[in-house]
């Protein structure tokens, strides 16, 4: 039986990524959308053959909606997630689910009491090659993990967001990009993050648009950088072990990794032209896999890959990073 989904928020994240992903998941059907911009809501609804509403309360009152995807600016995530749960709807919410640890816990308690699914949307945690990497790490293909380096380099100008929340403060880049990094790092290292150092720079925007960070994940050093001004976007992950290292780019090549051990270099996985063309059409496989996973969690067929406890750990780290960041420029 298809999961009847309502989408709250019809901005670029929804039109560029989410709707394209749901098209490929036969188990889910979008039956309604909501956006405060009437024309935007109607345009999206007409394109996919769904009902449209100008506020999320009306969508939550639609008895045909079984679950909602919340794709709005971060300051609305906690409130809308709680409202949806109280209305008896399962929730898949864009990152971060709340702006505080307390808010995240409120969502978790509400979902548990109502026996509903509240699931954070971290698409890169569902990248195909990451599954293979985690399997190899479990087999100690590079020995014990000694260091993880992650660089998420994006281009805000090329994305052209419809809402300005990213430019409303120096912490916005932490809220926007670091959840991607920590959702992947946590699967590799575990979820005990300790923030050691964060430095931010204002280079092209009046707010921090580049940063570097040093954390510890349990006892493993976790370092890297995040950027809104990169010329070529990428999501590079390097895992150094006692007997080798592993590299992958979850954004540009989500099906392949490089493994180095004992003087030998192996390329694992593969792409192909059809997969490459999907990426060019903004059909990154992680989005589709995230939605399919959500369906299976709601139907009780899988355990959640990222729990609310993991989301709480991510948000706690975001809060700490915001507190300690030193800003230059």
C-alpha positions, 0 to 999 in steps of 0.5 A: 500500500502506497504511503500517501505523502504531503509536502510542506514547502515548495521551494528549490529543495523540493522542486530540484531534489525531493519531487524527483526522488519521490518519482522513483519510489513507487511505494510513495505518492505525493497527494498534497503540497502546501506553501505560503506562496499560493502560486508556487503551491498551485504550480507544483501541485498541478505539475504532479497531480496533487492537491494544494494548500496555502498553509500547512494546517490545511494540509494536516487537516487533509485526511488522505495525508498519512505522512509529511515531508517538511522542507521549510526553513530551519526555524519552522522545523520544530513547530511544524514537526510537533504539529504534524505529530499531534495531527497523527502524521509521520514526519520526515523533516529536513535537517536540522529537525530543531534548533536546540537539543531540547526541541529535538527531544520534544519531537522525539517524545511526541513521536514515541508517545503517539507511536509515530515515526519522526525521521531526520532527512539526511540524504548523504547518509544514504549514498550508495557507496557509503554502504560499501564503505561501512561494510569495508570498515566493519571488515577492517579493510584499512585497520582501525580508524585513526582519522576522518577528514570531510570537506563539503564544498558548495556554491550558494550562488549556483543553488539560488535559494528562494528563502534568505535564512542562510544570510541571516547570521554567521551561524547559518552555514553551520546549520546548513552544511554541518548536519550533512557532515556529521550525519555521515561522520556519525555512521563511521565513527559513532555519535559522541562528538566533542568540538575542539575548534571552529574558525569561520571566514566572511569571503563573498557574503556578509556572513560566514561563508567558509569554515574549518573545524576540528572535533573528536568523535569518541577518540577519533579526530574528525576535521574538515571544512565547509564552504558556500563559495566553492567553484566546483561543489564536492563532498569529499570523505577521507578515512585514514586507518592503521593499515590504509586509507579510503577516499570517496566523493559522495556528491560527485561520484556516489557509487565509487570509492578508492581504497589504498592498502599495502602499496596497492590502490583499488577502485571499488564500485562503478558509475556508468553514463546513465548514472552520470546523466541522472546526476546532471538532472539533479537525481542524486541517488541518496534522495531516492534511497532516503525516501524509500528508507522512510517508507520502510521505517513507517511500515515497520520493515526497517529500523531507522538508519539515523535515530532521534538520538543521533539527531540530538547528538548532531544538534548538540554539536551544532550548538557547541560549534556555534558557541566556539567559532572564531570569526575572521573578516 
